[in-house]
Amino acid sequence: MKLLNIHANAKLNLALSVLGKRSDGYHEIDTLFQAIDLFDRLQIEKADRLAVFCPGLDGKDNLAFRAAELFFKRSGLAGGASIRIDKQIPLAAGLGGGSTDAAAVLTGLNVLYDAGIPAGRLIEWAAELGADVPFFLLGGTARARGIGERLEPIVSPLSPSYLLFGEGQKPSTAEMYRRLDQCRFPRPEIDRVDEALRQGDLAAFCRTAGNSFSVLWERTETETRLAALGAQAVLLSGSGPTRFAVFGDPSSAKAAQECLRQSGVRTLLAHPAAQGAEIFPAVE
């Protein structure tokens, strides 16, 4: 096998509680990740050297490049790869676009080179690239603790529709944490959200889910409109700016999307995904 096509799925933070700042400067969090069917398209091909092609983010500045470097360094394999990324996940949106690409590269190279690296070891390597990169090696639904690296898969019967929209600009994630440290902020009870997910209780999920970073964002007109259009909750993903409306009924989500489209509001409709990376071997 010389070439792979991969869909690298985005994620939502269904709920996020920042517990406080640690002595090492990082923040302790408790969060619930959900992979969704919004994805970047990657093509990974064996090559003599390593190169990443992504409009506006080529080469070593891309986390996917660092992931490939790390794979070859840790595995001891000789070789390279040509990696092309078609970005569909908005950048710096709280959706894990860079992290999922990095995880897809680790997964793809392991398959492409038939390396046989165990999943546990790949997760250890992924943690070196970023706190949420390991999640994308699992996908599905998972609870993450620590700085996001301690993962516990969750099985939930819920399969709502998520209507994503982004309003407002944010600085770096590090700056968002700094601002959070300077104010009082909510700490959602993730145990209650976790229980609602496992029990398949969408109403309870919508009542209990929340995000500590929401204190840094003002309520928007779109949020108000979505509530009137039948959304059961409107939540923030990561540190923003992406928000997502939760609909138990797919037809209501589509109707709300069309209503917002007619007034010029751009949205993306997404659903839960079972995987972080979906591999499609090229036909030879």
One Martini backbone bead per residue (centre of mass of N, CA, C, O) as a GRO file, in nm:
protein
  284
    1MET     BB    1   0.095   0.038   0.024
    2LYS     BB    2   0.103   0.403  -0.078
    3LEU     BB    3  -0.205   0.508  -0.015
    4LEU     BB    4  -0.416   0.745   0.170
    5ASN     BB    5  -0.746   0.814   0.280
    6ILE     BB    6  -0.865   1.072   0.513
    7HIS     BB    7  -1.093   1.127   0.778
    8ALA     BB    8  -1.081   1.410   0.998
    9ASN     BB    9  -1.245   1.453   1.276
   10ALA     BB   10  -1.416   1.639   1.471
   11LYS     BB   11  -1.503   1.827   1.774
   12LEU     BB   12  -1.680   1.831   2.082
   13ASN     BB   13  -1.772   2.004   2.372
   14LEU     BB   14  -2.031   1.912   2.562
   15ALA     BB   15  -1.842   1.961   2.814
   16LEU     BB   16  -1.674   2.217   3.040
   17SER     BB   17  -1.439   2.201   3.317
   18VAL     BB   18  -1.261   2.427   3.502
   19LEU     BB   19  -1.068   2.364   3.798
   20GLY     BB   20  -0.764   2.476   3.752
   21LYS     BB   21  -0.446   2.567   3.836
   22ARG     BB   22  -0.136   2.447   3.806
   23SER     BB   23   0.199   2.430   3.890
   24ASP     BB   24   0.275   2.400   3.563
   25GLY     BB   25   0.034   2.603   3.425
   26TYR     BB   26  -0.182   2.424   3.385
   27HIS     BB   27  -0.514   2.303   3.330
   28GLU     BB   28  -0.768   2.161   3.490
   29ILE     BB   29  -0.993   1.918   3.349
   30ASP     BB   30  -1.347   1.846   3.258
   31THR     BB   31  -1.454   1.646   2.978
   32LEU     BB   32  -1.667   1.608   2.677
   33PHE     BB   33  -1.622   1.422   2.399
   34GLN     BB   34  -1.716   1.462   2.038
   35ALA     BB   35  -1.741   1.315   1.754
   36ILE     BB   36  -1.771   1.439   1.414
   37ASP     BB   37  -1.894   1.474   1.062
   38LEU     BB   38  -1.652   1.676   1.049
   39PHE     BB   39  -1.391   1.711   0.792
   40ASP     BB   40  -1.080   1.638   0.696
   41ARG     BB   41  -0.871   1.589   0.410
   42LEU     BB   42  -0.644   1.318   0.364
   43GLN     BB   43  -0.323   1.256   0.197
   44ILE     BB   44  -0.113   0.963   0.213
   45GLU     BB   45   0.228   0.925   0.096
   46LYS     BB   46   0.485   0.777   0.001
   47ALA     BB   47   0.827   0.894   0.065
   48ASP     BB   48   1.154   1.027   0.091
   49ARG     BB   49   1.006   1.267   0.227
   50LEU     BB   50   0.885   1.537   0.421
   51ALA     BB   51   0.546   1.665   0.347
   52VAL     BB   52   0.323   1.956   0.372
   53PHE     BB   53  -0.004   2.030   0.225
   54CYS     BB   54  -0.154   2.352   0.314
   55PRO     BB   55  -0.341   2.606   0.287
   56GLY     BB   56  -0.159   2.840   0.488
   57LEU     BB   57  -0.013   2.544   0.622
   58ASP     BB   58   0.275   2.464   0.563
   59GLY     BB   59   0.475   2.244   0.688
   60LYS     BB   60   0.620   2.291   1.009
   61ASP     BB   61   0.356   2.456   1.113
   62ASN     BB   62   0.226   2.185   1.111
   63LEU     BB   63   0.109   1.936   1.314
   64ALA     BB   64   0.136   1.707   1.106
   65PHE     BB   65   0.442   1.724   1.080
   66ARG     BB   66   0.510   1.660   1.377
   67ALA     BB   67   0.375   1.384   1.374
   68ALA     BB   68   0.556   1.254   1.160
   69GLU     BB   69   0.823   1.297   1.297
   70LEU     BB   70   0.751   1.137   1.553
   71PHE     BB   71   0.696   0.866   1.422
   72PHE     BB   72   0.982   0.816   1.302
   73LYS     BB   73   1.138   0.850   1.564
   74ARG     BB   74   0.988   0.634   1.748
   75SER     BB   75   0.990   0.386   1.537
   76GLY     BB   76   1.260   0.388   1.338
   77LEU     BB   77   1.172   0.457   1.063
   78ALA     BB   78   1.224   0.470   0.728
   79GLY     BB   79   1.119   0.771   0.569
   80GLY     BB   80   0.819   0.914   0.420
   81ALA     BB   81   0.583   1.192   0.339
   82SER     BB   82   0.290   1.290   0.161
   83ILE     BB   83   0.083   1.563   0.279
   84ARG     BB   84  -0.262   1.628   0.222
   85ILE     BB   85  -0.478   1.915   0.305
   86ASP     BB   86  -0.833   1.952   0.335
   87LYS     BB   87  -0.992   2.213   0.470
   88GLN     BB   88  -1.305   2.215   0.679
   89ILE     BB   89  -1.206   2.296   0.947
   90PRO     BB   90  -1.202   2.542   1.138
   91LEU     BB   91  -0.993   2.765   1.266
   92ALA     BB   92  -0.982   2.835   1.588
   93ALA     BB   93  -1.290   2.691   1.699
   94GLY     BB   94  -1.301   2.432   1.903
   95LEU     BB   95  -1.260   2.146   1.697
   96GLY     BB   96  -0.965   2.016   1.645
   97GLY     BB   97  -0.819   2.041   1.360
   98GLY     BB   98  -0.513   1.990   1.423
   99SER     BB   99  -0.539   1.732   1.602
  100THR     BB  100  -0.679   1.541   1.397
  101ASP     BB  101  -0.453   1.546   1.189
  102ALA     BB  102  -0.235   1.426   1.370
  103ALA     BB  103  -0.382   1.159   1.431
  104ALA     BB  104  -0.412   1.071   1.134
  105VAL     BB  105  -0.110   1.045   1.080
  106LEU     BB  106  -0.046   0.827   1.285
  107THR     BB  107  -0.247   0.622   1.173
  108GLY     BB  108  -0.161   0.619   0.873
  109LEU     BB  109   0.142   0.539   0.908
  110ASN     BB  110   0.088   0.272   1.050
  111VAL     BB  111  -0.049   0.152   0.797
  112LEU     BB  112   0.138   0.222   0.554
  113TYR     BB  113   0.397   0.076   0.721
  114ASP     BB  114   0.318  -0.165   0.891
  115ALA     BB  115   0.408  -0.118   1.211
  116GLY     BB  116   0.234  -0.208   1.474
  117ILE     BB  117   0.144   0.007   1.665
  118PRO     BB  118   0.014   0.041   1.950
  119ALA     BB  119  -0.238   0.226   2.076
  120GLY     BB  120  -0.102   0.312   2.345
  121ARG     BB  121   0.151   0.439   2.210
  122LEU     BB  122   0.011   0.644   2.029
  123ILE     BB  123  -0.111   0.800   2.266
  124GLU     BB  124   0.156   0.890   2.387
  125TRP     BB  125   0.248   1.049   2.139
  126ALA     BB  126   0.003   1.238   2.117
  127ALA     BB  127   0.053   1.389   2.393
  128GLU     BB  128   0.306   1.548   2.277
  129LEU     BB  129   0.119   1.737   2.081
  130GLY     BB  130  -0.154   1.722   2.264
  131ALA     BB  131  -0.423   1.691   2.477
  132ASP     BB  132  -0.645   1.615   2.226
  133VAL     BB  133  -0.514   1.399   2.039
  134PRO     BB  134  -0.588   1.119   2.168
  135PHE     BB  135  -0.893   1.122   2.111
  136PHE     BB  136  -0.867   1.081   1.790
  137LEU     BB  137  -0.788   0.772   1.828
  138LEU     BB  138  -1.088   0.703   1.924
  139GLY     BB  139  -1.342   0.862   1.950
  140GLY     BB  140  -1.652   0.935   1.989
  141THR     BB  141  -1.699   0.907   2.335
  142ALA     BB  142  -1.539   1.112   2.598
  143ARG     BB  143  -1.361   1.138   2.893
  144ALA     BB  144  -1.159   1.417   3.020
  145ARG     BB  145  -0.863   1.457   3.202
  146GLY     BB  146  -0.667   1.688   3.330
  147ILE     BB  147  -0.551   1.814   3.014
  148GLY     BB  148  -0.698   1.562   2.831
  149GLU     BB  149  -0.534   1.268   2.851
  150ARG     BB  150  -0.757   1.131   3.031
  151LEU     BB  151  -0.936   0.850   2.915
  152GLU     BB  152  -1.303   0.773   2.881
  153PRO     BB  153  -1.508   0.582   2.746
  154ILE     BB  154  -1.841   0.625   2.598
  155VAL     BB  155  -2.171   0.493   2.608
  156SER     BB  156  -2.424   0.625   2.386
  157PRO     BB  157  -2.760   0.653   2.255
  158LEU     BB  158  -2.710   0.922   2.154
  159SER     BB  159  -2.824   1.118   1.834
  160PRO     BB  160  -2.788   1.412   1.767
  161SER     BB  161  -2.815   1.730   1.640
  162TYR     BB  162  -2.570   1.970   1.512
  163LEU     BB  163  -2.558   2.329   1.512
  164LEU     BB  164  -2.311   2.520   1.370
  165PHE     BB  165  -2.152   2.827   1.498
  166GLY     BB  166  -1.971   3.145   1.439
  167GLU     BB  167  -1.911   3.414   1.682
  168GLY     BB  168  -1.644   3.577   1.679
  169GLN     BB  169  -1.334   3.653   1.833
  170LYS     BB  170  -1.021   3.497   1.927
  171PRO     BB  171  -0.771   3.430   2.093
  172SER     BB  172  -0.580   3.244   2.238
  173THR     BB  173  -0.605   2.990   2.454
  174ALA     BB  174  -0.412   3.107   2.663
  175GLU     BB  175  -0.568   3.376   2.690
  176MET     BB  176  -0.835   3.253   2.784
  177TYR     BB  177  -0.720   3.143   3.048
  178ARG     BB  178  -0.626   3.411   3.163
  179ARG     BB  179  -0.909   3.538   3.173
  180LEU     BB  180  -1.035   3.324   3.357
  181ASP     BB  181  -0.846   3.377   3.606
  182GLN     BB  182  -0.991   3.685   3.638
  183CYS     BB  183  -1.258   3.517   3.702
  184ARG     BB  184  -1.571   3.410   3.746
  185PHE     BB  185  -1.667   3.064   3.695
  186PRO     BB  186  -1.808   2.798   3.573
  187ARG     BB  187  -1.869   2.442   3.700
  188PRO     BB  188  -1.963   2.190   3.565
  189GLU     BB  189  -2.124   1.879   3.624
  190ILE     BB  190  -1.998   1.607   3.474
  191ASP     BB  191  -2.139   1.370   3.609
  192ARG     BB  192  -2.427   1.448   3.509
  193VAL     BB  193  -2.368   1.442   3.208
  194ASP     BB  194  -2.262   1.158   3.190
  195GLU     BB  195  -2.523   1.018   3.286
  196ALA     BB  196  -2.706   1.122   3.060
  197LEU     BB  197  -2.556   0.985   2.830
  198ARG     BB  198  -2.572   0.688   2.927
  199GLN     BB  199  -2.904   0.706   2.950
  200GLY     BB  200  -3.029   0.886   2.712
  201ASP     BB  201  -3.081   1.192   2.834
  202LEU     BB  202  -3.136   1.478   2.673
  203ALA     BB  203  -3.265   1.670   2.877
  204ALA     BB  204  -3.043   1.638   3.093
  205PHE     BB  205  -2.811   1.726   2.924
  206CYS     BB  206  -2.919   2.016   2.858
  207ARG     BB  207  -2.931   2.106   3.163
  208THR     BB  208  -2.610   2.032   3.246
  209ALA     BB  209  -2.466   2.155   3.031
  210GLY     BB  210  -2.136   2.318   2.993
  211ASN     BB  211  -1.904   2.617   3.005
  212SER     BB  212  -1.659   2.803   3.139
  213PHE     BB  213  -1.612   2.999   2.879
  214SER     BB  214  -1.894   3.144   2.861
  215VAL     BB  215  -1.820   3.402   3.030
  216LEU     BB  216  -1.653   3.528   2.765
  217TRP     BB  217  -1.943   3.525   2.627
  218GLU     BB  218  -2.189   3.656   2.447
  219ARG     BB  219  -2.497   3.670   2.374
  220THR     BB  220  -2.672   3.594   2.082
  221GLU     BB  221  -2.906   3.617   1.841
  222THR     BB  222  -2.879   3.325   1.741
  223GLU     BB  223  -2.941   3.187   2.007
  224THR     BB  224  -3.225   3.300   2.039
  225ARG     BB  225  -3.336   3.184   1.772
  226LEU     BB  226  -3.282   2.881   1.830
  227ALA     BB  227  -3.475   2.854   2.063
  228ALA     BB  228  -3.726   2.926   1.879
  229LEU     BB  229  -3.642   2.668   1.673
  230GLY     BB  230  -3.591   2.413   1.901
  231ALA     BB  231  -3.358   2.424   2.075
  232GLN     BB  232  -3.237   2.259   2.371
  233ALA     BB  233  -2.943   2.380   2.317
  234VAL     BB  234  -2.664   2.617   2.370
  235LEU     BB  235  -2.319   2.565   2.303
  236LEU     BB  236  -1.976   2.543   2.384
  237SER     BB  237  -1.661   2.496   2.223
  238GLY     BB  238  -1.431   2.506   2.413
  239SER     BB  239  -1.311   2.847   2.376
  240GLY     BB  240  -1.392   2.889   2.099
  241PRO     BB  241  -1.648   3.028   1.896
  242THR     BB  242  -1.800   2.771   1.886
  243ARG     BB  243  -2.134   2.679   1.846
  244PHE     BB  244  -2.414   2.458   1.960
  245ALA     BB  245  -2.705   2.308   1.860
  246VAL     BB  246  -2.959   2.103   2.006
  247PHE     BB  247  -3.118   1.818   1.841
  248GLY     BB  248  -3.348   1.551   1.840
  249ASP     BB  249  -3.454   1.657   1.556
  250PRO     BB  250  -3.347   1.662   1.234
  251SER     BB  251  -3.570   1.839   1.098
  252SER     BB  252  -3.532   2.083   1.286
  253ALA     BB  253  -3.240   2.140   1.214
  254LYS     BB  254  -3.287   2.193   0.910
  255ALA     BB  255  -3.490   2.422   0.946
  256ALA     BB  256  -3.300   2.609   1.104
  257GLN     BB  257  -3.082   2.630   0.889
  258GLU     BB  258  -3.260   2.758   0.669
  259CYS     BB  259  -3.347   3.007   0.826
  260LEU     BB  260  -3.057   3.120   0.867
  261ARG     BB  261  -2.968   3.129   0.571
  262GLN     BB  262  -3.180   3.347   0.479
  263SER     BB  263  -3.018   3.557   0.695
  264GLY     BB  264  -2.687   3.485   0.664
  265VAL     BB  265  -2.630   3.229   0.840
  266ARG     BB  266  -2.365   3.025   0.906
  267THR     BB  267  -2.380   2.665   0.894
  268LEU     BB  268  -2.337   2.337   1.054
  269LEU     BB  269  -2.416   1.999   1.008
  270ALA     BB  270  -2.405   1.753   1.274
  271HIS     BB  271  -2.279   1.429   1.391
  272PRO     BB  272  -2.205   1.160   1.533
  273ALA     BB  273  -1.889   0.985   1.570
  274ALA     BB  274  -1.699   0.685   1.605
  275GLN     BB  275  -1.450   0.840   1.481
  276GLY     BB  276  -1.158   1.017   1.412
  277ALA     BB  277  -1.048   0.813   1.186
  278GLU     BB  278  -1.101   0.754   0.832
  279ILE     BB  279  -1.007   0.491   0.621
  280PHE     BB  280  -0.915   0.502   0.255
  281PRO     BB  281  -0.802   0.310   0.042
  282ALA     BB  282  -0.651   0.310  -0.241
  283VAL     BB  283  -0.688   0.235  -0.564
  284GLU     BB  284  -0.462   0.018  -0.757
   0.00000   0.00000   0.00000
